[in-house]
């Protein structure tokens, strides 16, 4: 059955015609397919950022769908072009560089993979430097219109697919080590933490916590939303994707802290925080070394 939905994430930006040309190829190849733009302002060639953004968006995107993701840094030997089928029936079309691996897991895991080496599905005269237009876009469009994944090319073992290492937080008795994984349009800093990480270190919503980041140390509130603090004040809170975020009410935490993606930080329990860390059974602990 035709899937119809094709979601699209890239680092192509909006300053030139790259994005429009790819969407034009999709429209010419399969005009019945609906394209849903996820993000096209991934930092140039930043596979880790693209991976994190796509993974956070997947629970809110149509399923099953074809997910076209194009962040393809130059390599001496280019990353393989692949289509990966997941357990929920979706198909990820992307370079084999780990870009979509986190998203596969959220979609039930990879169950089949094929190289995009059936040249009959490509642009007839593909350029060496624009696979997004000439290989990925026409193949993704055909898959969204109902083409069987087995027709795109040679099957490969899903265990051969490349993954990126996702750095995990470290939870100690009274503090948590984490890092900034995204900086959004508003300057909010999304961390690689969940509320449970802070709770394991004895921090509760409503507590004041110590934040150490970018050479600065400060005590800030840990709240459900930055809207609970006054205008211009900083807070540690839980965002709409259930991850821990540092935000400034009507301001930019990135500017305030001079922090960017990849910045390490520590959030610690203060003397006035809750009663201490939560004791969890071994299977529930989230401590990572």
N, C-alpha and C positions, 0 to 999 in steps of 0.2 A: 504494500500500500504506500502511496506517495506520502512523504513526510511533510512537505511544503515549507516547513520552517528551516531557515538557515541563519544561525547567529554568527557574528563576525567581530573578531577582536584583532587589533594590529598595532604596530608602531608607526603607521603611515602618516599620522597627523592630518592636518587640513590645509596646509600651505601650498600644496601642489595637486596634481591630478592623479596621483597613485591610487588613492582610495576610490575616487570616482570611476576610474578606468576599471578597477577590479569589479566594482558593483555593476558597471556596464556590461562586462563579460558575463556576469551571473545572469543579468536580465536578458541578454541576447541568447544565452544558452538554455535557460529555463524560466521564461517570463512568468510562469505561474507560481514560482517560489517566492515566499515572503522573507525579506532580509531584516534581521533585528540587530542593530548595532550595539555592541557591548561597550567597547572603548577603542579609540584609535589614537589615544595620546599616551600609550605606553612609552616610557623613555626609550629612545632609539637603541635597539639591539639588547634590551634588558629582559632577558628570558625569565629571570626570577620574578620581576615585577609582573610581567604578563601572566605567569603561572599563578601567582597569588591572586590577582584580580579575577581571572577566569574561575578559579576554584571558589572564590567567595560568591560569584554571581550564579554559578551552576544551579543551586537549589531554587532559584527564582526564574529560570529560563524554561522555555517549552521542552517537554520530554515526551516521546523521543524527538530528537532534532539532529540536524547536521551542524556541528560547531566548527567553523573555519577560524583558525588562529594562526596569525602570521607575524612572528617575531623571529627573524632568521639571520643571526649574525654571520658575517663572512667567515668561512673556514677554507683552509687549503683544499680539503676534501669536503664538499657541501654536505650538510645533514641530509639524510634520506627523506624523501617526501613519502608520507604514510597516511593511511586511513585506518583508524582504530575503532572497532565496534565495542560498545560496553554493554553490561548486563541489562540496562534499562532500554536497550534498542537504539541508543544514540550512536552517532558516528563522529569522531573527531578527525578533522583533516588539518594536518600541520606538519612542519618539519620535525624529524625525529631528534629533538634536542632537549626533551624533558618539559617543553612548554605546556603540554596538556596532561601530564601524568597525574598531578594532584586532582584534576577534574575527573579523570577516569575513575579514581577511587570513590569519589562522591557519587558517581553515576553507576556504581555497582561493580566496578572493576573492568579491566580490559579482558575481552573474551576472544577476540580475533583481530588480526592486523594484516594489512596488505600494503606492499609498495605501490606507489602511483607510477608504475612503469608501463602502462598501456598507452603508448604514444598516440593512439587513435583518439583518445579523449582530450588531448592537449590542443593548444593553439597549433596550427599547422607549421608555423615557423617560429618556434619559441626562442626568446632572447636568453642569453646566458646569465643576465643579471636581474631578471624580473619574473621569477618563478611564481610569485603571487598572482600575477595576471595570466600567465601562459600555462601553468600547470595546476596550481591549487584551486584557483577560482572556477575554471570550467569543470574540474572533476567534482568539487564540492557541490556545484549547481546541479550536476547530473545525479549525484547521490540524493540530494534533497528532493529531486523530482521523481525518485523511485528506483534509480539504477541499483542493482545488487552490488554489494561491496566486493564480491568475488570477481567482478568484471574490471576493477580498476587496476589490477596487476597481481604480481606474485605474492602468495601468502608467506608470512613470516611468523616466527614464534613470538608471542607477546613478551616472553621473558628476555628477548633480545632488545626490546625497546629501551631507549635511553630515559633515565630519570635524573632529576636534579636532587641534590641533598637539601632537605628542608631543615634548617637549624631550629632546634627545639629549645624551650626555656629550661632553666634549672631552678628547681624549687628547693629552698633550704628551710630550716626551722622557723626563721623569722623574716626571710626576704626571698625575692625572686629575681633571677637574672633573665632578661629578655632583650629584644631588639625591635626597632621600628621596621615594619615590613611594607608599609604604604604611607604615603603622605597624600591626602586627598586635596581636592580643589579648594577647600576651605582652610587648609593648613592643619587639619586634625592628623594626629600621629597614631596610626593603627599598629598595634603591637602583636607579637606572636604569642599572646597570652589569652586565656579565658579567665572568667571570674573565679573558676574553681582553683586555678593556680594560686591566686592571691588568698583565697580562703584556706588552702592547705598551709600557707605560711602564717595563718592567724589573723588575716585582715578581713574585715567585714564591711559591707556597704554601710556608709555612715561614719566610718573611722577616718581619722587623719592618718596619712601615710607619708613616709619620706621618699622623695623621688630624686634619684641621682642620675643626671643625664648631661652630656656635653660639658663636663667639668663643673656643673652647677648642682647644688643640693638645696632642696626646699621641702617644706611640709605642705601638702595639698590634700583636699578632701577626696575620698573614694566614694563616688555617688553613682546612682543609676543613670543620671544624665547631667551634662554640663549646664543645663537650664536651671539647675538648683543653686548655682553660684551666681554672684553678681556680675554685671557686665565687665568684661576685661579680666575676669579671674580665671585661673587655671584649675582644672580638675582631672582626676583619673576617673574614667567612667566606662560603662558598657555601651557599645554602639549598636546600631540596628542589625548588625550581622553577628551579635553575641560575642564579639571580641573586645578586649580591653583597649581603650583609646585614651590618649591625652589630648584634651581640647581646651580652648579658651572661649568663653562665652562672648560672642561677637568679636572674635579675634582669631589670630593664627598661632597655634602652639608651635608650629615649625619655626616661625619667625621669633617667637619668644625664647625658645630654647636653642635656636640655631641648630636644629637637628634635621637630618635627612634620612632617607631609607638606608637601613643597615646600621644605624647608630645603636650601640649597646647602651643598656640602662639597667638600673636596679631600683626596685620598689620594695621598701622595707616597712615592717611593723614598727610603730613608735611606742613609747612607754604608755601612751594613753589608748592604744588600740585594744582590740578584743581580748578574750581570755587565753588565746594561744592557738597553735596550729590544730587543725582538724585531723583526727586519727582515722585513716581510711584503710580498708582491707588491701592487701598487696595488689590484687587485680584492678583496683580502682585508682591506685596512685599514679600521678602523672609526672613524677620526678624523672628527669633525663640528665645524664651526665655527658 
